[in-house]
Amino acid sequence: MTAEEYMKRTLELAERGRGRTSPNPVVGAVIVRDGAVIGEGWHKKCGENHAEINAFEDAARRGEDVRGADMYVTLEPCSHYGRTPPCAKAIIGHGIKRVHIGILDPNPKVAGRGVRMMKAAGIHVESGILEEECRRINEIFLKYITTKTPFVVMKTAMTLDGKIAACTGDSKWVTGEESRRAVQEMRNRLTGIMVGIGTVLADDPRLTCRLEGGRDPVRIIADTHLRIPLDAKVLKDDNCIIAAAEDCDPWKRKELGSRVLITEKAGDGIDLADLMKKLGEREIDSILLEGGGALNEAALRQGIVDRIVSFIAPKIVGGREAKTPVEGKGFEKMSQAIRVEHLEIQKIGEDLMIQGKPERREECSQEL
């Protein structure tokens, strides 16, 4: 096997930890000697062993001696004591001869120190193998560790003519079962889920993960003036944050207690950039934005969206009053439109899933 093939295996292993390692990265590691894999591991959960340590333990279970072997790892091994001991030190102690890295770790606590530590011990280190793939798999971590703000995925589901509901408001279901399952997978993998108060008032959603054995995301409601009903389903447990402005309803603020997170305002609505900063301080590294048109418009205008994932169903519903994924005031000229780049298109059941990265905008939103 080639170096790229071994690194592809580390990427496959890393994916197994998706949704459980936050705010840590997903990492895979493979130990190779004489062209044979003698140990594999991945980071399974935040606070537990890193991928490299699990690979060493796997090799030990197989009865393999790792001294003089090669290690392939998606991300630079850590060099500091955090929730776990430094992996670079363990690699040195186990006598690994060569280390092949996908990307360097931008974490200021690492940032090349792991490489320097291993090189100083006489280990041959090379980086940049399948670099783009390794960046993509850890795009959440790479943004969070460098900005301390969450990676935001804006998800929309619409008909071929751009409607998210019929003119009556009926929206069950726009897309097929396979697409809806894909969305549940996103809820399982991302740390938080965010909607606007309009969605809560219209649909009274629970915003939980409906996969068997899935993990419920932190529910975040953008509700400038605290219009949320106290019997809303989303408030059934404490895993909920209500983002509101300082001038919100004082009585309801008292009733909701610690669930309320006060943010700055942008125009008549919430300053979403300030909200992202405060959510980052709570170690929320990723958010699935499932809001209605008003919240989506505000998020795009304020430049907090990192990736757009749009499910398009082969249906025509029509209707001048039928809602669309992005509403608000809109742009006056086509030249002002937000461009979406690096498009990827995939068929999900009968639907299409199109995703890409929007260009940044920093304009104020309307009230949420």
Secondary structure, DSSP 8 states (H G I E B T S, - for coil): --HHHHHHHHHHHHHTTTTTSTTS---EEEEEETTEEEEEEE--STTS--HHHHHHHHHHHTT---TT-EEEEEE----S-SSS--HHHHHHHTT--EEEEEE----TTTTTHHHHHHHHTT-EEEE-TTHHHHHHHTHHHHHHHHHSS-EEEEEEEEETTS-SS-TTS--TTSS-HHHHHHHHHHHHHSSEEEEEHHHHHHH-------STT----EEEEE-TT----TT-GGGSSS-EEEEEETTS-HHHHHHHGGGEEEE-EETTEE-HHHHHHHHHHTT--EEEE---HHHHHHHHHTT---EEEEEEES-----TTS--SS-SS--SSGGGS--EEEEEEEEETTEEEEEEEE----------
